[in-house]
Amino acid sequence: MVGGEAASAGALVKARAADVAAAIDSAFDHLLSVPDDPRARLYEAMRHAAIGGGKRLRPLLVQATSDLFHLSRESALRVGLAIECIHVYSLVHDDLPAMDDDDMRRGKPTVHKAFDEATAILAGDCLHDLAFQILSDEDTHPDPFVRIELVRALALASGPAGMAGGQMMDLEAEHARFDLATVTRLQNLKTGALIAFCVDAAAIMARIPEDARKGLHGYARDIGLAFQIADDLLDVEGDAALAGKALGKDAAAGKETFVSLLGVDRARAQAHMLVDQAKAHLHGYGVEADLLRAIADYIVERDR
Amino acid sequence: MVGGEAASAGALVKARAADVAAAIDSAFDHLLSVPDDPRARLYEAMRHAAIGGGKRLRPLLVQATSDLFHLSRESALRVGLAIECIHVYSLVHDDLPAMDDDDMRRGKPTVHKAFDEATAILAGDCLHDLAFQILSDEDTHPDPFVRIELVRALALASGPAGMAGGQMMDLEAEHARFDLATVTRLQNLKTGALIAFCVDAAAIMARIPEDARKGLHGYARDIGLAFQIADDLLDVEGDAALAGKALGKDAAAGKETFVSLLGVDRARAQAHMLVDQAKAHLHGYGVEADLLRAIADYIVERDR
């Protein structure tokens, strides 16, 4: 990739990402107003987890894919919000002492540190429900068939055959020696399934038939893996202050990652190869796919 | 209530409840087949939590309300299965050391005891997803509008404005002194919202307009509270072996309950009054509501 291309891709992504992040924060602020009753602490914890600090890559991906099909930005935002609910709930639960035991997330204390474990478990559970509440609301899409397809696809992407199944494999990785194929499958579930849903959600809203989504699915699979390899590289080489969380934890836990299995140089080369391949899947689209192309580049260039 | 009525009500409930319980166990067994990969432990934990031992009162309520409208038993079973996923996930999370710290549930070790805390958190999360996966599937109901209404109502009943909000109030009850009105609100959220959904789900499937559901809503609210008062009475007077879990925990935690606030005798009288009131809400129905009436009686007569 030429330096100038990377710079303009970065600028394009950053401008749009800032808009999306502001819209997501504002939507969470509106949705999570704190009631004046004994549930106040629960809502405070949900706000602590959901508002501020995230890259909001997933909602941005929904917007970028929605651009391809000229979908309403409001629908794309609400679907992005639902996905962010799932992503944030998974971070809150993964950070718990019984899971990854993390104290910092997005530059702030994790929810169980700022509140307590019981509140963190419940706040995660409530964000989990909120995702489905948002998708089922007619403000998200006027067609109930589209809404139910979104619910179905998200429940699959977040459950045992998706994100949560990947997290279970990740827990087992501390006791087992996974090979490259198993680590790839783990990451396809743990982060790939939800990233794939971001792209698929726009296709569902646009009523694109399943067999016309192959390019988009290929794009999603490739950037999902590239994203994870970039994460593994940041875990080894990154700046904890920029990342807003502890780094180097996988090596300390004895878990195999793309970097431990391939080494830094081959892992980085693999990530760039996946990004090129992801963009090649978009060859049938014109300038309307430029944001998706820029996101692919950004994923391996980011510093957090 | 006449003794003979109670006996025949009990027999009617028990016969149908046994059928429903067998169907729920068999459906979970089918749905949760253990994969031959590192997620096996997650599925084993979900099976441990979901299969066997429960009263399955909620799926029975869906069946009983579905009888009123001559709905398909298959649809009622699948909705009951989704509700049971939510109920079971909440038990798994509530039993965690950071929450109620229980070792026994339904006569078996709790999930975090039989497995570990991380697996219990994830198994709960996966059952939570499974509920929405089941509701969104066209096998549950052919009409996508009905399915999305079910999703929406369940997400509301289980989230911060329902079950999880009630559980948060319950956590706060250890540090606060709640009055009767606050305990009533707590229980209307913690157990009432999901019980109300059981009844509402059948009305949604039968496309009964909102304003024609008032009797059913009154019935659900009354049996929900009666159920909780009976639970509080069992917590004080019950047999731990029959209950399959530790009893006397609320008093030990210094939490106010219906029994601590009203005393045993007034609490029992209140439960019976609520049951009579619940049945009075069904006056517009004939024999097709007999199972709902019998369930109301059973709720305060049960020994576990």
Interface residues (C-beta under 8 A of the other chain):
Chain A: D37 P38 R39 R41 L42 Y43 M46 Y89 S90 H93 L96 A98 M99 D116 E117 A118 T119 I121 L122 G124 D125 C126 H128 D129 L130 F132 Q133 L135 S136 D137 P144 F145 R147 I148 E149 V151 R152 L154 A155 L156 S158 G159 P160 A164 G165 Q167 M168 M169 L171 E172 A173 A176 F178 T182 R185 L186
Chain B: D37 P38 R39 R41 L42 Y43 M46 Y89 S90 H93 L96 A98 M99 D116 E117 A118 T119 I121 L122 G124 D125 C126 H128 D129 L130 F132 Q133 L135 S136 D137 P144 F145 R147 I148 E149 V151 R152 L154 A155 L156 S158 G159 P160 A164 G165 Q167 M168 M169 L171 E172 A173 A176 F178 T182 R185 L186
